[in-house]
Amino acid sequence: MSEWTDRMIGFMADASEYGNYFEELSKTLSVYLDRSWSVCDAGCGIGQLTAGLSPYVKQVTGVDRSEAAIAHLKARLESEKLANAHAVCADFENLDGSVVFDAMIFNYFGKMEEILEIAEKHCLKRIIVVKKNYTKHRFSIGSNPIDEKSVDYVKNYLNRIGARYTTELFSAEFGQPFHSLEGAVDFFSIYSRDKDRSLINSENVEKRLVETGKSDFPYYLPHRRESIIFAIER
């Protein structure tokens, strides 16, 4: 995601507060990292993974080109006093080539070709890529395919260039809680890929939700996020 609005930040922060997806992901990824390493969370957004990795490595740096997202992350790191975690607002195209990390993590970030080009400049030891392992867009009312290369394509590409890598499947709940039905409709209005925008209405959105019985988040959009982790050696 290239830019974040206040509403997007709010939705993502709510999702992180409601569940423990990033704690589970951080623990899973930690086995690929050495505690003495410096790590980059590339395209970190508001930095839930950056914060989650903090206990597992010597230093973790979240990098994103969105000023709003990085401002949110900096405030969190200061509030939680995570001294070994840092936030940098930068585009990798303009990031100084002297900035290097032992490992870089690309969590739902771009195409593999782009990832390896960035890692060539900034990564010393291990590239970790977390990719979607599903084919339908999860935040649409209708059935819309995601516009991303398949996992098989990625594997074939890595094999073709002779990359040394391993893979691991990762699955965890990462749905979206809502303070109100109106908030849920707003969410779908932002993220839906439905060409027919009339589909995004209270009736259709409510069908996708479950009632939680909680006063702060009475509605929840369930989603089991299926991913595949590529651990690539430099």
C-alpha positions, -999 to +999 in steps of 0.1 A: +000+000+000+016+033-011-005+057+011-025+055+042-055+076+052-066+082+088-096+058+082-073+030+068-050+034+098-079+033+122-092+001+106-058-016+107-052-005+143-086-020+153-078-053+136-045-055+154-060-047+187-088-072+183-067-102+174-032-116+177-023-122+140+010-102+141+021-119+173+016-153+156+033-142+124+063-127+143+068-159+163+067-180+131+091-157+113+115-156+143+128-191+135+143-176+103+161-148+122+191-147+144+188-127+176+220-108+167+206-096+134+194-062+122+161-067+103+140-045+080+103-048+078+099-035+042+067-017+034+058-019+071+026+002+070+017+011+105+042-014+118+025-041+136+050-066+124+079-042+132+067-041+168+060-078+169+096-087+158+112-065+184+117-093+211+133-116+186+162-096+170+188-071+179+173-043+159+142-040+136+135-011+113+101-005+097+104+013+063+075+027+045+069+057+021+037+068+038+043+096+062+010+090+080+018+053+086+053+060+098+040+088+122+016+062+137+044+037+141+068+062+157+041+071+182+036+035+191+073+027+194+077+057+218+046+047+238+057+011+242+093+021+247+106-004+221+142+009+221+154-016+194+127-008+170+128+021+145+106+037+119+119+053+087+098+071+061+115+064+027+110+049-007+134+021-015+142+037-048+157+066-029+171+048+001+208+052+005+227+021-007+248+022+025+217+012+045+219-026+048+203-052+070+211-088+079+176-098+069+146-082+051+110-092+055+085-084+027+051-090+041+025-088+013+048-064-005+050-062-043+063-086-070+091-110-064+112-093-091+109-060-073+116-076-039+149-092-051+160-060-067+156-041-034+172-069-014+202-070-037+210-035-025+200-037+011+200-073+024+231-093+035+219-127+045+183-137+042+152-125+024+118-135+039+087-130+017+052-136+029+028-140+000-009-145-004-020-181-007-055-174-018-071-163-051-102-143-042-103-107-029-115-110+007-129-075+011-153-075-019-190-082-019-188-102-051-162-127-062-132-109-075-098-125-082-067-109-068-043-094-093-012-111-082+011-137-095+003-172-083+025-191-058+035-215-086+046-186-107+068-173-078+083-208-073+090-212-110+107-178-111+129-186-081+138-219-096+146-203-129+171-179-114+187-206-092+176-191-059+181-212-027+149-211-007+125-230+015+088-225+020+063-228+048+026-225+050+012-200+075-025-196+085-040-174+111-072-155+117-070-119+106-104-105+103-117-070+107-138-058+138-162-028+135-176-003+159-208-002+139-225-014+107-219+020+092-182+016+098-183-018+081-200-003+050-173+025+050-146-002+051-161-020+021-164+013+003-126+018+007-113-017+000-139-034-022-130-042-058-166-045-069-171-026-101-208-024-093-206-001-063-243-005-057-234-038-041-218-020-012-249-014+010-259-022+046-279-053+036-251-070+017-224-060+041-243-072+071-246-107+055-208-109+056-205-100+093-209-119+125-222-103+157-197-106+186-218-095+216-191-070+224-199-034+231-168-019+216-167-041+184-203-055+179-195-067+143-167-088+129-157-097+094-140-131+097-111-141+076-085-169+079-055-155+061-037-182+042-001-173+034+031-189+022+065-179+036+095-179+013+129-179+030+155-170+004+193-171+010+215-144-004 
